[in-house]
Amino acid sequence: MKLEFQPQVTVRKMFSEGIMGGAYFGPEAGPTMNTELYSMCLDELSGINTDLWVADKYLPKRNKYKVRSGLSFQQWTDYGWINERDPYGWIEWYMKYSRGMRGQDDERQIARWSAISGVNGRWRNRLYGMIHKKGTHVDDILISPRIRQTLLHWAYIANQKDYDLWKKSQLTNHN
């Protein structure tokens, strides 16, 4: 079964909004960045303060929602989430995929994206459930900034259109 892959946020937007504590490509984040990847990053992220992507240390204040979110590079490795082609993981893969590069890991990465932030994604739907339960609006950032930050790492920002579709599906599922 082919999964639908429609990320809502570009790599550039993810980094300009603030992800990974600003240290995604920093010295603590993984292997030494090779020349090809660095060149791609410079092209993709030009004009974005390098403190938002190659900082020496992870700082939650660099994240859009000002919270710590995500796991360390060592944890990514321990969980087997790192593919040899993309040693920096999902975001490196997404950057390459967005540029038209296809590889053997595409299906796995799309499945991971779908499970987190796709239409039936765990974190996307959990956030919408929390918003609904609190009776607040979709832009209320006091409702789980950590989940919101995680979703941004996965190229998704909660929005009214998707929330309305979620609510409609909940009514359909309960009838």
Residue, then its C-alpha position, 0 to 999 in steps of 0.5 A: m500500500k502506497l502511503e500519502f506523503q504531503p508534508q505541510v512545511t518545507v525544510r527551510k520553514m522548519f529551520s527558520e521556525g526553530i527545530m532541534g534546539g538549533a543543533y541539528f547539524g551541530p557537533e553533538a548531533g551526528p557524524t561530521m557533516n560531509t561536503e555534499l551535505y554542507s553544500m546542500c544545507l547552505d543552498e537550502l538554508s541560506g539566509i537562516n541564522t546558522d545558530l538555528w541549524v549548526a549550533d554547538k549545543y541544543l537549546p530549547k529556546r531556539n525551538k519555535y515552542k521553546v520546549r525540549s522535544g525529540l531524542s538525541f542522535q545516540q538514541w536515534t542510532d540505538y532505535g535503528w532510525i539512521n540509514e547509511r545514506d542519511p546519517y542525520g536521519w529524517i530531516e536530511w532524508y526529507m531535504k533530499y526527497s524534497r530535491g527529487m532524490r529518491g532512495q531505498d529508505d523512502e517507504r520507511q521514512i514516509a511511513r514514519w512521517s505518516a504515523i506521526s503527522g499524517v492524517n491518522g498520525r498519532w501525535r497529530n490526532r492526539l493534539y487535536g483530541m486535546i484541543h477538542k477536550k479543552g474546547t479551545h482553538v487550534d492555535d492555542i499554543l498552551i495546548s501541548p507545546r511539546i507535541r506541537q514542536t514534535l509535529l514541526h520536526w515532522a513538517y506539520i503545523a496544526n491548522q483549522k482545516d485539518y482540525d475540522l476534518w478531524k472533528k468530522s471524522q470523530l463524529t463519523n466514527h462514533n455514529 
